């Protein structure tokens, strides 16, 4: 693209640029010194013997190497291996026009070219405007201007014979200029634009012949308005509205099927007779058609959380709880009738992460509080994962519709203690949202689940601590005096029930410590393509530090340890012999591990981490949709 085209070109200028690539007046097309002259052709006709098919047989002596035959020029133009081959996919007539420029170059005139084209596909050509010069293409019936930068389409500049108009992937927001006496279109494609209103634009008066309408991924938010507007189109048989905010409404498909009796295909799915019967008379109950999306979240359990190894003594205790957090777009409308059961309002208090793993709460004062009293902590700022943030996992290639990212809220599951096999959360949450447009944009991101560990450390007051020690001392004296089997059994049972008998009412709890055990992601983009259920088992590899390897490491080499080991070797002949055999074995292994160059290999990497079974979290998210008129009336309480 040249510098002059950086700001965009008109549709006819883009057409002329593609036409120049055909080279209709350059080799091997058009007139030139490369073509056989007429005198030579007449001489060949009189001196050659014609074959049964009428093709002249010319010997090498009769052929002039300075000229090319028409058959050879056609091969140069059509063979993909030829250096003069050019791509002609932008029009069905481009390749044929090039052959005409070889066979009959005298026909190639500006008027002939404009009248010859019937199809034109100019994708990603930086077109910003459909100009009046496009009317020169009088016989044009198919025009595709996808993936350009068009904002407004003036219907007066469209050729009168146009039947198919494809404008997907542009910046169109208003359909009013397009709907002023447009040509009798059969197919209109407006997917991936920013159309928010179609009322008074897509009616039978403007589009009496329209059969197919594609409005995929626009900004339509009012289902009743869309249905009642499209109802006026008498011949509409195929409709695509997926990706619009209205597609998230439970009554979306049923209302449109019942509202458009002529429609045969909705969102590339054929409408069945059963659907017609199930959704019958739904369009009459417009009072139940609300622009509200309902999402049901269910997390039954989590497997594979490592053993927390809680520590407890006679005067201190440590407890660890686990819960799940999910950031979701916040409800912003004031007239919302529903609220989340476990919604946590946004606050200015945030918790800073330590190496993105440990998180400390904002409460720093110690006091007597139960382990379950500290909940609903907002661990990170919601702006970090809002729509439009480049760091967030956004799968959409489209820019965000909103100029400013919407606020988010925290959804949090109940807390549970660690369990060996799995933690049964059984977390159910029903999310309702009235702000459909930000919700649609938010679903292009991956939902981020965080499994968080809350560690509570507590200790007894000084007075209780002294009493515990005193009681412990008495117990020791009694055990020394009475060493019977029954007392030993009682001692074991006391050790097992030690945690249960700990005086929890007297514990002074310190500030809780938070750690993110795992971060899992789930894509909900399929909701924008017609799916209603996403159910997956999210996995995450977990590594835990092996404390046994720490215990098995030899003690530090201090002078006292060296003296003790030497004394033991002198006194114990068996240990002396064992040490000698170990030294021999180590010497042999060192010799065997040397490489061919005579160099000792590098020592193996000491890894103290243990690979545990992967952490698994089962998630089921359902977008509510009605399958019948009975379900619609039941869900609305009618």
N, C-alpha and C positions, 0 to 999 in steps of 0.2 A: 504494500500500500504506500502510495506516495505521500509526501508531506502535506500536499493540498487536500488530501482526503482524510486527514486526521480528525477533522471536525465533523465528518460525515458527508455522504453524497446522496443525491436523489436516486429514485428507483431507475429512471431512464439512463442516468449516467452510469449506474452499475451495469445495466444491460449493455451499453455500448462498450464498456470495459471487457465484459465477457465475449462480446462479438469480435473484438480485436484479437482475442486469443485464438479464434478459429482460423485466422490468416486467410481470408477468402481471396485476397489479391496477392498472396505470396506463395512460393513454392510449397507444396505441389499443386496449389489451386490457382485459378485465374489465368490470364494471358501472360506469356513470358517467352524467353528464348529457349526454355526447356521443352516447349511443346513442338510436335511435328508440324511442319508447314503444309499448306494445302497442296502445293505442287508435288511434294514428295509423296503425299498420300494418294494423289491421282495416278502417279507413275506406278505405285505399288499395286493399285487396283487393276491396272491393265497388264502387269507383268507377273502377277502371282496367281496361283491356283487356289480356288476357294475350297474349303473343306465342306463337308455336308452341313455343318452347323453355321456356316456363313462366316467363320473366322478366318482371316487371311493367314496363310502360312508364309512367313518371311524368313529367309536365310540370314545368317550373320553378315554375309557380304552386302546384302541389300539394306541392312539396318545401319542408320547413321548414329554413332555413339554420342553426338552432340544433342540429340533430341530424345525425349521420353515418350513412350506410348501412353494412351489414356489408361489402359489396364494397369500399367506399372505405377502411374501416379495415384490411382485408386488404392493400390496396395500400400503405397507409402503413407497414405492418409488414414487407412483403416487398421493396419497391423499394429498391435500393442508394442511390438518390438522395434517399430520404426522410430527414428528420432523426430519425425514430423507428426507423430501421433499426439493428439491432445484430448483432454477429458471433455466429454460432451454430455455429462449427466445432468447438467443444469437445464436441459431442455430436450424433449423428445424429437425436436426438429433440427437440432444443431448438427448432428452427424449427417442427416440427409441433405442439409443445406451445403455442407462441405463437399459432398459428392456432386451436387449440382454445379458447384463452383469449378469442378474438374471437368465434368462432362459438357456442360453448357455455360461457360463463364460469362457469356453475353447476357444471361438472365439476371445476374447479380447486380441489382440496383437497390437504392435505398427504399423505394416504394415496395419492391418485391420482397425484400427482407422483412419489413414491418408487417406486411400482410401474410407472410408465410408462417410466422410463429403462432402457435396455439397454446403451448405450455411454457411456463417460465418459473424456474425454481432458483431464487437468488438467496441462498442461506448464508448468513454470517458475512455479508458484504458491506457492513457499516452504513446501511441505508437509514436515513433519518426522516425521509419524507417521500410520499408518493406524489409526484409532480404531474402537471397537465400534459407533459410530453408523452406520458405513457398511453395517452389516448390514440397515439399513432399506431399502436398495435391493435388494429381494429378487430382481428379474429381471435384475440387472446381469450381463452376459456378457463385456463388454470393459472393462478398466480400464487406463488409461495414466497413469502418474505420473512421466514422464520429466523430467529436469533439475530435480529438487528436492533436498532435503537429508535424505532418509530414511536412517537407519542400520540399523534393525532392522524386519523385516516379520513381524508375528504372523499366522500362518495362521488363527487362530480369529476374526480380525476381517475376513476376506475373505468376500464373499457366496457362498453355496453353489453358485449357478448360474454362477459365473465360469469362462470358458473361455480367455480371453486376459489375461495380466498383463504389462504393460510397465513396467519399473523402471530403464530405462537412465539414466545420468548422475546417480546418487545416490552415497551414501557407504557402501554395503553392504559389509561385510567377512565376515560370518558368515551362512551359510544355514541354520543349525540352527533358528531360530524359524520360518522359512518352511516347513520340511519336516515339521512336526508335524501330521499329518492335514490336508494342504492340500486345496483343491477339485480336482476332476479337470480340471486345465489341459491345454489342447492346445498352447498357445504360451506360452513363458516367455522374456522378454527381460531380460537382466541386463548389457547392454553398458555399458562405461565405469563400472565399479565397481572395488572392490578385493578381489574374491574370490580367495583364495589356495588354498583347499582345497574340493573337492567330494566327496570320499570320504565314504560313509555318509550323504550328503544327497540326491544325485541318483540314486536307485535305483528299481527297478521297484515296490517296495513303496509308495513315496510318489507316484510319477508313472507310473502304468500307461498313461495315455492320451496322454502327451506326444509330440507330433509334431515340434515345432520348438523349438530351444534356441539362444539367442543369448548368447554369453559374450565378445563382442568386447572387447578391451582390458581384461582383468582381470590378475591377478597369478599366473596358473597357471604353475608352473615344473617340474612333474614330469609328463613325457609318459606314462610307463607307468601312473602312478596315474590320470590322466585317462582314458586309453583303456580300462583295465580297469573303471573305474567306469561310464562311459557304455555299456559293452557290455551292462550289465544292463537297459537301457531297451528294452523289446520293440518299441516302435512309432516310435522316433526316426528321422526321415527327413531332416531338415534341421538342420545344425549349423554354427555360426560361432564360430571360435576364433582368428581372425586378431587380431594386436595383442597377443597373450599372449606371454610369453617362450618358451613351448614352440614357438611357430611359427617360431622361429629355428633349431631343431634340424634337421639334415639328414633325419632319418627321420620328420618330423612328419606329412606328408600320407600317406605310404605306410603307416605304422603304423596310423593311424586308419582308413584305407580297409579294410585287412585285418582290423582288430579289430572294425569295426562293419558286419556284412554287410547289415543292413537300410537303412543310410544311403544316400540318393540324392544329396544336395547337401552339399558341404563348402565352406564359405567362399564361398557364392554361385556355386560352379562345379559343374556336374553331373558326377558320377563316371561315367566311361566304362567299357565292358567291358574295354578294353585295360589300364586302370589296375588293375582287379580281377585280371587275369592277371599283370601285371608285379609287383604287390606281394603275390602269393599266398605264404602261410606266413611273412610277415615278422613277424607278431605272435608266432610261436613262438620266434623268436630274440631273446628279451628281453635276453639278455646283451650284445647289440650296440647296444641302445637306450640311449644316453647323453645326458644333458642338457647338451650341449656345442654351441656355435655356432662354425662355421668360416667366416671371411671371407677371401677371396682378393683381394689388391690388386695391380694391375699398372699401372705408368706407363711406357709405351714411350719417349716422347721429349718434349722441350719445344722449341718453335720461338719465334723472335722475341726472344730475349734480346739486348739491345743490345751492340755491340762494346765490350769493357771497356777497349781502348786501353792495354794494359800498357806501362809505361815501363821502359827498361833502358839503362844506361850501362856503361862499362868496369868500374866498381867497385860498382855497385848494380843490383839486380834487383827486379822486381815481378811477382808471379804472382797470378792470380785463379781460384778454383775455385768450382763451383756444385753445390749439392745441394738436396734437397727434404726438408722436415720436416712431419710430421703428428702431431698430438696425438690419442691414442686412450685409451679407458678402460683402466685397468690391471687385470691379472689379480690377484685378491685371495685366491683359494682356495689352501690349502696343499697339497692333494692333486692339483694339476693335473698332467696327464701330458704336456702340450705346453707349449712356450715359443716366443716369437717369435724369429725368426732374427736380427732386428736391433733388439731391444728395448733401450732405454736406461733403467736404473733411475732413479727419482726421486732427486734430490739437493737439498740445501739451497742449493747454489750456483746463483744465477740471474744473468742478465745484464740490466742495465737498458737500456731502449731510449732512443735519443736522437732526439727528434721522431718516434718510431715508425718511423724509417727506418734509422738506423745503430745498430749494436749492437756493443759492445766486450766482449771476453771477460774473464773474471776473472783470467786469467793475465797478469801485468804484467812478470814477469822476462824479460829478453832472454837468449837462449842459442842454442846450436847445435842447431836442431831442423829437421827436414825439413818442407816445406810440407804434407805429408799426415799429419804426426804429430798435429796438432791436429784432432780430429774428435769427433763426438757431443757437441756443445755444446748445452746446454739454454738456449735464448735467452730464454724468458719463463717465468714461474711458471705451473704447470699450473692453479692455482686460478682464473686469469683466464678460463679457458674451460671450467670444469667444469659439470656439470649443475646447473641451478637458478640460475646466475648471470644476473641480468637483462641484462647486457651481451652475453651470448652469443646467437647466432642460433638461437633455439629456436622451431620452428614449431608445437609442440604447444600447444593451449589448456588442457591438463590440467596440474595441478601435479606436481612431481616426486614419485615414490614414496618416495625415500629422504629422510630428514631431513637428512643431511649429504651433500654432493656427493662422489662417489667419486673416488679419486686417478686421475690420468692419467699416461701414459708417452709418451715421444717415440719415434716411428718415423722413421728417417732413411735416406735413400738413399745410395748411394756418391757420391763426389765426382768431377767431371769438369771438364776445362778447357773454355773456350768454343770452340764450333764455329760456323762461318759459317751454315750452313743450319739445323741443329738439333742439340741435344745428346741423344744416344742414351743414356738412363739404363738402360732395360730393367730397371726396378726391380720385382721380384716379392717379395711378402711375404704369408705365410700367418698369419692372426691367429686364435687359438683362445681362446674365453672360456667359463668355467664359470659365472661370475656373470651369469646371464641377465637377471635383473630390472634391475640397473643398466644393462646393455647395451641393453635395450629402451628405457629412458628416454633413454639417450645418443643413440640413433638419431634422435630427434626434432630433434636439433640439426643444423646444417650442419657437415660436416667442413671444417676449415680447413687448407689446404695453404699452406706458405710456401716460395717459391723464394729461397734465400739465397746471397749471394755472400760468399766468404771471401777476403780480400785479405791476401797475405803480402808483406812488404817485407823485403829483406835487403841486406847490404853486406859487402864483403870486409874482413878485418883490415887494420890499418895497414901491416904489412910487405908483404902481397900487393898492397896498393894502390900502394905505392911501386914495386914491381917492374913492375906493369902500366903505370904512367906512364912508367917508364924504357924499357920495351919499346915503348911508343907513340911516345916521342921518337925512338928508333932507327929505327922504321919510317918516321917522317916524313923523316929524313935520307936514307934509302935511296930513298924515293919522289922526293925532289928530285933525287937523283943519276941515277936511272934512270927515265926517263919513256917507257917502251915500252908497246905495246898489251897485251902478255901480262901485265905487272904490273897494269895497270888491270883486266883481267879477274879476276885473282887477288884484287884488292882488293874487287871486287863480290861474289865468292863468299864472301870472309871476312865481309863485312857481312851476308850472308844467313844464314850459319852462326854468327853471333855468339852467339846465345842458346844454341846447342848446345854451344859451346866454353867457355861461362862456367864457371869452377871452382866447381861447386855444393857440393863437399865442404868448402870453406873458408868458406861463407857463414854469417854470423851473422844469424839471423832475429829480427825484432822480434815483438812480440805481434800476433796476427792481428786484423784488423778485419772485422766482419760487417755486411752491409747486406741488408735485405729487398728483393729486386727486385720481387716481386709476391706478393700474398695472394689466393688463390682459394678459393671455397667450393663444396661439392657436397652436395646433399641426398640422404639415404638413407631418407627416410620411406616410400618405396615398398616397402621390405623389410617394413614392418609391415602392408602391404595385399596381400601375396601375391606381389609381384615378387621375382625372384631375381638379376637382373643390372641394374646401373646403369652405363652407358657414355656418357660425355659428353666434349666438347672444351671445356674451360674457357678463356675468353679474358679478356684484361686489356689495356686501352689503356696504351701505354708512351710517354712523352715523354723525349727526350734533349736535352741542351743542345748547341747547334750551336757548335762551337769555331771553325768557319770564319767565322761571323758576328763572333766575337770578334776574329779576326785582321783582318777587313776593316774594322773600326771605325777611324776616323782617330786618329792619335797625339794625346796630350795637348798642349794649346796652352801651351807654355812660351815664354819670351822668346827663347831660342836658336832654337827652331823657327820663330818668327815672322821672325827676322832671316834665317835660311837660306832661307825661302820667298820673302821679298822679294828677296833677292839672286838667287835663281834666276829670278824673274820678270823682273828687270832684264836679266840676261845672256841669257836665252832669249826671243826675240820670239815663238816659236811657243807657248810656255806662256802668254805674256801674252794672246795672241789667244784661246786656249782658255778662260782664266779669264773673259774678257769675255763670250764666248758663253754660258758657264755661268751668269754672273750675270744675263744677259738672260732665259735660259730659266727660271731660278728666279723672277724677278720676274713673268713671264707666268703661271706656274703658280699663284703666290700670288694674283694677281688673279682667275684663273679659279675658284679654290676658295673665294672669298668668297661668303657666303650673300646672300640677298635683303635682309636687314636691314643689310647692310654690315659684318657682323662676320666676323672670320676664323674658320674652323672650327678645332676642337681638333686638335692634332697627332696623327697616327696612333700607335697603341700599338706600341711596339717589342717584338717577341717574338722572343727568340733560341732558343726551343725548337723542336725538329724532331719532327713526329709520325711515328713509325715504325710499321711494320706491327704489328698487335696480337700480344701474347704468347699463345701457344696451348700448352696442356698436355692431352694425351689421358690420360684416366683410365678404367679399367675395374675395377669392384668387383663381386664375385660372392659371393652367399650360397650356400654349398654345400647342395644338397638331392639326395636320392636319387630316381632315376626308375625303379628296378627293384630286385628282390631281389639280382640279380647285382652291381649297382653297390654295394649296401649291404655285401655280403660282401667285395667287393674292397677297398673303402675301409677296412674294419675289419681287413683282413689275414686273414680267415678262409679 
